[in-house]
C-alpha cells in the first residue's frame, strides 16, 4: 500500500528518491509513478536480463501528472563498479 509522503506533508516542496541497488525499486516507482511532487530515480541491473524483469526499463518515465518524474537507469549485465 502506498502512503502519503511524510516529507511532502511536512511542507517540503521538492523531494527526490534515489535508489542505487542491483534490483529496481519497483515498489517506490509504483507508489509515485503518477505523481509530480516526488521525483524517483533508480540505478539497477537491466530488467531485460535481471530481476524483476517487468519494471525498470528506461522508457518508464511516469504517467499522467507524473510524466517525466520517474527515471530508470538500467545498467547492462557485467557493468563494473567504476560505472556504478
C-alpha positions in Angstrom: 0.0 0.0 0.0 1.3 3.4 -0.9 1.1 6.1 1.7 1.3 9.8 1.6 4.7 11.4 1.6 5.6 12.4 5.1 8.2 14.9 3.7 5.5 16.5 1.5 3.0 16.5 4.4 5.8 18.2 6.4 6.0 21.1 4.0 8.9 20.2 1.7 8.1 21.3 -1.9 10.7 19.2 -3.7 11.6 15.6 -3.0 13.7 13.1 -4.8 14.2 9.4 -4.1 17.4 7.8 -5.4 17.6 4.0 -5.4 21.1 2.7 -6.1 20.9 -1.0 -5.9 21.2 -4.0 -8.2 17.5 -4.6 -8.3 15.0 -2.0 -9.5 13.0 -0.2 -6.8 9.6 -1.3 -8.2 7.6 -0.6 -5.1 8.9 3.0 -5.0 8.2 3.5 -8.7 4.7 2.2 -8.4 3.9 4.5 -5.4 5.0 7.7 -7.1 4.5 6.9 -10.8 1.5 9.2 -11.3 2.8 12.0 -9.0 4.6 15.1 -9.9 5.6 16.1 -6.4 8.2 13.3 -5.9 10.9 12.6 -8.4 12.2 9.0 -8.4 15.4 7.6 -9.9 16.7 4.1 -9.9 20.1 2.8 -11.0 19.9 -1.0 -11.3 20.5 -4.1 -13.4 18.8 -4.2 -16.8 15.3 -5.7 -16.4 15.7 -7.5 -19.8 18.2 -9.8 -18.1 17.8 -9.2 -14.3 15.0 -9.5 -11.7 12.3 -8.2 -11.5 12.1 -8.3 -15.4 8.7 -6.5 -15.6 9.7 -3.0 -14.4 12.7 -0.7 -14.5 13.0 -0.1 -18.3 14.5 3.2 -19.4 11.3 4.2 -21.2 9.2 4.2 -18.0 9.1 7.9 -17.3 5.9 8.3 -15.2 2.3 8.5 -16.1 -0.3 11.4 -16.2 0.8 14.1 -13.7 3.9 12.0 -13.0 5.2 12.0 -16.6 8.9 12.9 -16.5 9.2 12.4 -12.8 10.5 8.8 -13.0 14.0 8.0 -14.2 15.3 4.5 -14.7 19.0 4.0 -15.5 19.3 0.2 -16.1 22.9 -1.0 -16.5 23.9 -3.9 -18.7 25.0 -7.2 -17.2 28.7 -7.1 -16.3 28.8 -3.4 -15.6 31.8 -2.8 -13.3 31.9 -0.9 -10.0 33.6 2.1 -11.6 30.5 2.7 -13.8 28.0 2.1 -10.9 
